[in-house]
Amino acid sequence: MQAIIATLGYVLSPSSDQVLMIRRDTRPDDIHYGKYNGLGGKLSPDEDVVTGMRREIKEEAGISADRVDLAGTISWPGFGRNGENWFGFLFRIPEWSGTPLSSNEEGSLHWVPVSDVLSGKVPMWESDRHFLPLVFAASPTVFHGVMPFANGRATSWSYT
């Protein structure tokens, strides 16, 4: 399977009870429009995943990711706008420096209570609710999942 390689990072507040999320609200044609998401994007050909994650955090939030912890990986077959396959490396960013931006070209940035994210109070991809409890677990272990998509919706979820 060929896939677009991407990173997805969750910047935590110093107390770890809030997460910095982007609300994709600048382009109505964006498949993420109106949804909250972690920060990240496509890996450049010359990058390893940690370097790519750090670059995305700097570009999207204006901060430096000082510590980057792998939360897990997810294969998203069929996720793209035209059915492209995506493969994502998910990270927790518990230590960072700088002052976060309030917005970027893709949307506005917000500190959101992790409890609101986990309880469904935040508009996001319905499918994110399956893996976010693993990302924000009190005693996290690295997971590896697969979440096939068809017609813009997840059709299943499994992980080890």
Rosetta blueprint (number, residue, H / E / L):
1 M L
2 Q L
3 A L
4 I E
5 I E
6 A E
7 T E
8 L E
9 G E
10 Y E
11 V E
12 L E
13 S L
14 P L
15 S L
16 S L
17 D L
18 Q E
19 V E
20 L E
21 M E
22 I E
23 R E
24 R E
25 D L
26 T L
27 R L
28 P L
29 D L
30 D L
31 I L
32 H L
33 Y L
34 G L
35 K L
36 Y E
37 N E
38 G L
39 L E
40 G E
41 G E
42 K E
43 L L
44 S L
45 P L
46 D L
47 E L
48 D L
49 V H
50 V H
51 T H
52 G H
53 M H
54 R H
55 R H
56 E H
57 I H
58 K H
59 E H
60 E H
61 A H
62 G L
63 I L
64 S E
65 A E
66 D E
67 R E
68 V E
69 D E
70 L E
71 A E
72 G E
73 T E
74 I E
75 S E
76 W E
77 P L
78 G L
79 F L
80 G L
81 R L
82 N L
83 G L
84 E L
85 N L
86 W E
87 F E
88 G E
89 F E
90 L E
91 F E
92 R E
93 I E
94 P E
95 E E
96 W E
97 S E
98 G L
99 T L
100 P L
101 L L
102 S L
103 S E
104 N E
105 E L
106 E L
107 G E
108 S E
109 L E
110 H E
111 W E
112 V E
113 P E
114 V H
115 S H
116 D H
117 V H
118 L H
119 S H
120 G L
121 K L
122 V L
123 P L
124 M L
125 W L
126 E L
127 S L
128 D H
129 R H
130 H H
131 F H
132 L H
133 P H
134 L H
135 V H
136 F L
137 A L
138 A L
139 S L
140 P L
141 T L
142 V L
143 F E
144 H E
145 G E
146 V E
147 M L
148 P L
149 F E
150 A E
151 N L
152 G L
153 R E
154 A E
155 T L
156 S L
157 W L
158 S E
159 Y E
160 T L
